[in-house]
Every structure is written in structure tokens, then in C-alpha cells.
């Protein structure tokens, strides 16, 4: 599964970092990111062993969008400054833009003083696997891909072979650019965000018979949310807002492309599915989360054949009530209390060490049982009156460990 992106005002960000920061500030203390929060966020950003361009941009966004303590700001800015020397080892900077040093060094070695100075098919076969070697094709790798095609001499056979196989990479970049333009320029949304797994989005484009492309589906989704006044649609349920007020309310939301690989990808098991059972094979399906309104999710359905009706409806609570999640025998408990008493029926937001977003409800004993990998977990629980956010490490080995969340009496 590729990176989990969130588009905000025309910029791609790391969705897991933004969600994690939100968990840590929703109703917690003075609502600021503390030094410990900053260190935890940095650990999540460094999960690949380095800070990518998107992760760096996301941290810069978090510094602007959230309130930080002075100690937290100073610490994380210092960590960013330390990355300068690391960046030099990973990237080559040309005209102020970063490129993948490893790829360019290999392209240089295979063309300078070698044969006729052109990239052969053998060279192309060596270079291709270097793109996406961290599991994702990053913006820098997309830029480097374009650079090597434009600035190195290729044999015709090598270029044809290479271009045929990088269609997937190019299409990811093109689709992302279109989605950004639609949100920011066509519909003039500044904060309404779109979250999606890039590989999943591309797979839905390839696997199904689409008469409607993903960018066109997004256009239809936004038009429907803004203008559909049918009974049960979100615009009808918020009819007391005028058009400007309603659009401003939508700005606080997040659209999520429903993944199709939930069964085989345990990290996606917390995604709800449409209440009316619509099929991904015949529909583009996006969920609208509006936490300022409720924990419910609105589903927007766009038929892939371009013929059926586009509609939206409220789809029930954005929670997963079956626990434990698949993934192993080890587990731990989150115990929600009010003073010393169990607190049943409380929604608990959890983010696991891989950045996956989990939502559950405490049972009659005030307990949520969770399986997952070892590492740092973030928790947020609220009953609408009081709330608590906290982080903790789990060793991934136990079967009876408890992490308590205590709400006000």
C-alpha cells in the first residue's frame, strides 16, 4: 500500500502525521503540542529512516496549523535543521530542487565515458527498481524520473522499454495534480481535505470498467455535496445555513476514498463500509467525515458507468465495533473510566505505530481490546463533555496489559 496522502489547499501532506497531531490536541490540556508530542510526531515521521519532502512539508504545516509550546517548537526546528546534512547525502540539489542522488549517480556512471554515452536497455533495467525502493514513489522520485528522461541520452529501445513500465508512476503524479487542482482552483476549497492511498486510487482506476475517471468522480462528489438538496442529503440536513456558511462548514471536513483492499490489508480494517451496501466494482465511493457535526460519516456514491444517480446520505457511526482487530494473538486493553467507574459506550480514537487510524467503542466494562504491532500508540477519548489524549509504548507481547483513560467525574 502506498503513502496515505491528505490534500489541503493544493499541497500533499502525510495524513498519518496530521491525524496524530489532531489526536494529541483534541481536548487535551491547553490544546498545544507538547515537547513529548513533538518527539512522538518526529518518531512517526522518521519511520522510513529519513524525512521525505512530504514529511518535511507536513511538519511545517503542523507548525502553522497547531499551537505548540515553545519547547516543542524549538526542539522540532532543531531536528529539522539537523536534517540539512542528511539531505545532502540523499539528494542532489539542481536549481533549488531536490533530486534522488542515488538515481542520478547511477545514471552518470552508466553514461560518462561508457560506450556511446547513452542509456542502454540493460541500464534502464538497472535504474527502474531504484524508483520506489522505500515502498512509495515520492515527489522527488517523480521529479528525478522526469529529469533523467529529459537530460540523458537513451537508446530508442531503452527509452521505449522504460516509458512502457513507468506509466504507473506517471499516472500517479498526473492524477494527484488533477485532484489538487479540482479542490483548490475549480471548487476553491482551502481546507477541505482529500485522503487516499495513492496505490489504491490507481488500482481502482485500472481494475474496474470506468466511464468516470477519479478526477471526474471528485468533481461530481463536490458538486453533489454543494448542491444536492434531496431529503436525507447533507445539504438538506443543514438547510439552516446559507450557501457561504454551508461551504465554510464543509471546509472543516475530510473526504476519504474508500479502499477496495480491506480484506487483504489489515491496516485498513477500521474503515467503515456504506450502510446501503454499494459495491466498489460499480461505484466510486467517498466518505465525508465532519467531526464538528458528529462521529457519523456521509457517503457519496458516484456510479462508474456515468449513467446512474450521484447521491449522498448519512451512513452511521464511523466506528468499528468488532474487536480485536485481525493481526495476531497479542493484544492490550484500553480501559475508559469516569473517576473509578467503568465508562461504557465511549468512542475511542487510536493511532497505531504505523499511522493507521482505528476507532472503537468501549464495551459494558468500559474496555476496548486492541491488537496491533509493538510501538507508540496515540489515544483520544471523549464523552462530549470531557476528554483525554495520551500516548504510550506497547511491547507487542502481552495479553493482559491495560492502558487507562480517565475522564472527568
Secondary structure, 3 states (H helix, E strand, C coil): CCCEEEEECCEEEEHHHHHHHHHHHCCCCCCCECHHHHHHHHHHHCCCCCCCHHHHHHHHHHHHHCCECHHHHHHHHHHHHHHHHHHHHHEEEECCEEEEHHHHHHHHHCCCCCCCCCECHHHHHHHHCCCCCCCCCCHHHHHHHHHHHHHCCECHHHHHHHHHHCHHHHHHHHHHHHHHHHHHHHCCCCCCEEEEEHHHHHHHHHHCCCCCCHHHHHHHHHHHHHHCCCCCCHHHHCCCCCHHHHHHHHCCCEEEECCCCCCCCHHHCCCCCCCCCCCCCCEEEEEEECCCCCCEEEEEEEECCCCCCCEEEEEEECCCCCCCCCCCCCCEEEEEEECCEECCCCEEEEECCCCCEEEEECCCCCEEEECCCCEEEEEEEECCCCEEEEEEEECCCCCCEEEEEEECC
